[in-house]
Amino acid sequence: MVLIKPLFDDLERVKLNFLKTCEKLVAAGRLEKEEFKDIEVLLDQMEEYEDQEFRSELGKISKGLSDFLDWE
């Protein structure tokens, strides 16, 4: 139980950093606003996905931009 809060906080921090990066991609014209909104929804619902399914959905939304991520 004690470890849940720090892990949750870490996950939320990663999500926020990921969204900041996506905002920069939108500003640079490399990601559409609609794609950004879809990524927000996906991140909010990420616990409902298996790892591979989440990666696949993210890849579809981002048109492969997420392929650069090191998932291991």
N, CA and C of each residue as an Amber inpcrd file, in Angstrom:
protein
   216
   0.8140000  -1.1910000   0.0000000   0.0000000   0.0000000   0.0000000
   0.8620000   1.2630000   0.0000000   1.9550000   1.2310000   0.7190000
   2.8160000   2.4050000   0.8450000   3.4360000   2.7840000  -0.4900000
   3.7450000   1.8100000  -1.3290000   4.4050000   2.0810000  -2.6050000
   3.4530000   2.6080000  -3.6720000   2.1760000   2.4540000  -3.4930000
   1.2130000   2.8520000  -4.5210000   1.2450000   4.3530000  -4.7800000
   1.2670000   5.1610000  -3.7690000   1.2690000   6.6180000  -3.9340000
   2.4980000   7.1130000  -4.7070000   3.7140000   6.6950000  -4.3250000
   4.8680000   7.1490000  -5.1170000   4.8200000   6.6700000  -6.5690000
   4.3600000   5.4580000  -6.8070000   4.2660000   4.9550000  -8.1760000
   3.2240000   5.7330000  -8.9690000   2.1060000   6.0250000  -8.3320000
   1.0750000   6.8300000  -8.9790000   1.6160000   8.2090000  -9.3290000
   2.3130000   8.8240000  -8.3790000   2.8950000  10.1490000  -8.6160000
   3.8990000  10.1110000  -9.7640000   4.7260000   9.0730000  -9.8050000
   5.6970000   8.9230000 -10.8940000   4.9970000   8.7660000 -12.2350000
   3.9530000   7.9630000 -12.2710000   3.2090000   7.7560000 -13.5120000
   2.5740000   9.0580000 -13.9840000   1.9950000   9.7980000 -13.0760000
   1.3800000  11.0740000 -13.4400000   2.4240000  12.0660000 -13.9550000
   3.5970000  12.0530000 -13.3680000   4.6890000  12.9270000 -13.8130000
   5.1240000  12.5400000 -15.2340000   5.2070000  11.2510000 -15.5060000
   5.5730000  10.7840000 -16.8450000   4.5060000  11.1890000 -17.8540000
   3.2380000  11.0220000 -17.4830000   2.1470000  11.4310000 -18.3740000
   2.2280000  12.9160000 -18.7040000   2.4580000  13.7390000 -17.6840000
   2.5530000  15.1840000 -17.9090000   3.7220000  15.5380000 -18.8190000
   4.8610000  14.9100000 -18.6020000   6.0240000  15.1590000 -19.4640000
   5.7430000  14.7130000 -20.8950000   5.0680000  13.5840000 -21.0460000
   4.7210000  13.0910000 -22.3710000   3.7840000  14.0800000 -23.0620000
   2.7930000  14.5940000 -22.3240000   1.8630000  15.5630000 -22.9040000
   2.5610000  16.8670000 -23.2740000   3.5180000  17.2920000 -22.4790000
   4.2930000  18.4940000 -22.8170000   5.0540000  18.2910000 -24.1250000
   5.6150000  17.1150000 -24.2880000   6.3210000  16.7970000 -25.5320000
   5.3540000  16.8100000 -26.7050000   4.1700000  16.2370000 -26.5060000
   3.1630000  16.2320000 -27.5690000   2.7300000  17.6540000 -27.9170000
   2.6120000  18.5200000 -26.9200000   2.2640000  19.9170000 -27.1840000
   3.3260000  20.5830000 -28.0550000   4.5750000  20.2670000 -27.8010000
   5.6600000  20.8180000 -28.6250000   5.5630000  20.2990000 -30.0520000
   5.1850000  19.0300000 -30.2000000   5.0230000  18.4590000 -31.5390000
   3.8640000  19.1210000 -32.2770000   2.7910000  19.4440000 -31.5640000
   1.6730000  20.1620000 -32.1770000   2.1450000  21.5340000 -32.6340000
   2.8700000  22.2350000 -31.7680000   3.3730000  23.5690000 -32.1100000
   4.3040000  23.5310000 -33.3170000   5.0410000  22.4300000 -33.4520000
   5.9740000  22.2910000 -34.5760000   5.2900000  21.7530000 -35.8300000
   3.9980000  21.4490000 -35.7270000   3.2710000  20.9320000 -36.8790000
   3.5010000  19.4640000 -37.1710000   4.0740000  18.7460000 -36.2250000
   4.3590000  17.3160000 -36.4400000   3.2600000  16.4180000 -35.8870000
   2.3120000  17.0200000 -35.1430000   1.1970000  16.2900000 -34.5620000
  -0.0310000  17.1900000 -34.6570000  -1.1370000  16.6380000 -35.1060000
  -2.3730000  17.4080000 -35.2290000  -3.0290000  17.5780000 -33.8590000
  -3.8020000  18.6370000 -33.6940000  -4.5000000  18.8760000 -32.4290000
  -5.4370000  17.7240000 -32.0880000  -6.0960000  17.1800000 -33.0840000
  -7.0080000  16.0490000 -32.8560000  -6.2340000  14.8170000 -32.3710000
  -5.0550000  14.6070000 -32.9370000  -4.2130000  13.5000000 -32.4790000
  -3.7930000  13.7160000 -31.0240000  -3.4650000  14.9580000 -30.6840000
  -3.1030000  15.2890000 -29.3110000  -4.2560000  14.9820000 -28.3580000
  -5.4660000  15.3610000 -28.7430000  -6.6390000  15.0720000 -27.9090000
  -6.8350000  13.5690000 -27.7410000  -6.6340000  12.8250000 -28.8210000
  -6.7630000  11.3650000 -28.7520000  -5.7070000  10.7670000 -27.8220000
  -4.5120000  11.3210000 -27.8340000  -3.4480000  10.8480000 -26.9480000
  -3.8160000  11.1360000 -25.4940000  -4.3940000  12.3040000 -25.2350000
  -4.8430000  12.6240000 -23.8740000  -5.8410000  11.5790000 -23.3700000
  -6.8100000  11.2420000 -24.2140000  -7.8150000  10.2430000 -23.8450000
  -7.1530000   8.8890000 -23.6070000  -6.2550000   8.5140000 -24.5020000
  -5.5520000   7.2400000 -24.3580000  -4.7780000   7.1840000 -23.0450000
  -4.0790000   8.2450000 -22.6920000  -3.3330000   8.2770000 -21.4330000
  -4.2620000   8.1890000 -20.2250000  -5.4100000   8.8360000 -20.3170000
  -6.3730000   8.7720000 -19.2170000  -6.9210000   7.3630000 -19.0240000
  -6.9600000   6.5960000 -20.0970000  -7.5320000   5.2530000 -20.0490000
  -6.4710000   4.1550000 -20.1190000  -5.2180000   4.5050000 -19.9440000
  -4.1390000   3.5430000 -20.2020000  -4.2070000   2.2880000 -19.3470000
  -4.7640000   2.3700000 -18.1420000  -4.8310000   1.1860000 -17.2870000
  -5.8120000   0.1440000 -17.8300000  -6.6200000   0.5110000 -18.7980000
  -7.5700000  -0.4160000 -19.4140000  -6.9380000  -1.2330000 -20.5410000
  -5.7060000  -0.9170000 -20.9170000  -5.0370000  -1.5650000 -22.0390000
  -3.9150000  -2.4860000 -21.5640000  -3.7120000  -3.5550000 -22.3010000
  -2.4990000  -4.3450000 -22.1480000  -1.3640000  -3.5440000 -22.7780000
  -0.1230000  -3.8150000 -22.3940000   1.0200000  -3.0350000 -22.8800000
   1.0710000  -2.9460000 -24.4050000   1.0160000  -4.0860000 -25.0660000
   1.1450000  -4.1050000 -26.5270000  -0.0220000  -3.3790000 -27.1890000
  -1.2110000  -3.5420000 -26.6270000  -2.3930000  -2.8710000 -27.1700000
  -2.2550000  -1.3500000 -27.0310000  -1.7360000  -0.8940000 -25.8850000
  -1.5200000   0.5380000 -25.6610000  -0.5140000   1.0790000 -26.6740000
   0.5990000   0.3730000 -26.8520000   1.6240000   0.8090000 -27.8140000
   1.0500000   0.8990000 -29.2170000   0.2480000  -0.1010000 -29.5710000
  -0.3550000  -0.1320000 -30.8980000  -1.2930000   1.0590000 -31.1090000
  -2.1410000   1.3290000 -30.1310000  -3.0680000   2.4630000 -30.2230000
  -2.3120000   3.7840000 -30.3030000  -1.2800000   3.9280000 -29.4790000
  -0.4810000   5.1470000 -29.4960000   0.2010000   5.3240000 -30.8490000
   0.7080000   4.2380000 -31.4080000   1.3430000   4.2960000 -32.7240000
   0.3740000   4.7140000 -33.8180000  -0.8690000   4.2170000 -33.7340000
  -1.8920000   4.5930000 -34.7190000  -2.2150000   6.0790000 -34.6180000
  -2.4150000   6.5430000 -33.3840000  -2.7820000   7.9420000 -33.1740000
  -1.6630000   8.8740000 -33.6250000  -0.4400000   8.5290000 -33.2610000
   0.6910000   9.4230000 -33.5210000   1.3250000   9.1920000 -34.8910000
   0.7290000   8.3370000 -35.6820000   1.2470000   8.0110000 -37.0160000
   2.7100000   7.5900000 -36.9680000   3.0510000   6.8060000 -35.9370000
   4.4010000   6.2650000 -35.8270000   5.3850000   7.1300000 -35.0650000
   4.9970000   8.3480000 -34.6620000   5.9300000   9.2020000 -33.9230000
   6.3600000   8.5690000 -32.6020000   5.5200000   7.7090000 -32.0460000
   5.8590000   7.0680000 -30.7770000   6.8470000   5.9230000 -30.9460000
   7.1690000   5.5800000 -32.1890000   8.0900000   4.4720000 -32.4390000
   9.4910000   4.7340000 -31.8640000   9.8260000   5.9870000 -31.6330000
  11.1380000   6.3200000 -31.1010000  11.2700000   6.0060000 -29.6170000
  10.1680000   5.7400000 -28.9500000  10.1980000   5.4810000 -27.4980000
  10.8350000   4.1380000 -27.1920000  11.6280000   4.1020000 -26.1450000
  12.2460000   2.8600000 -25.6810000  11.3400000   2.2700000 -24.6080000
  10.5690000   1.2570000 -24.9710000   9.5680000   0.6780000 -24.0780000
  10.1470000  -0.3550000 -23.1390000  11.3660000  -0.7390000 -23.2940000
  11.9590000  -1.8020000 -22.4480000  12.4630000  -1.2610000 -21.1530000
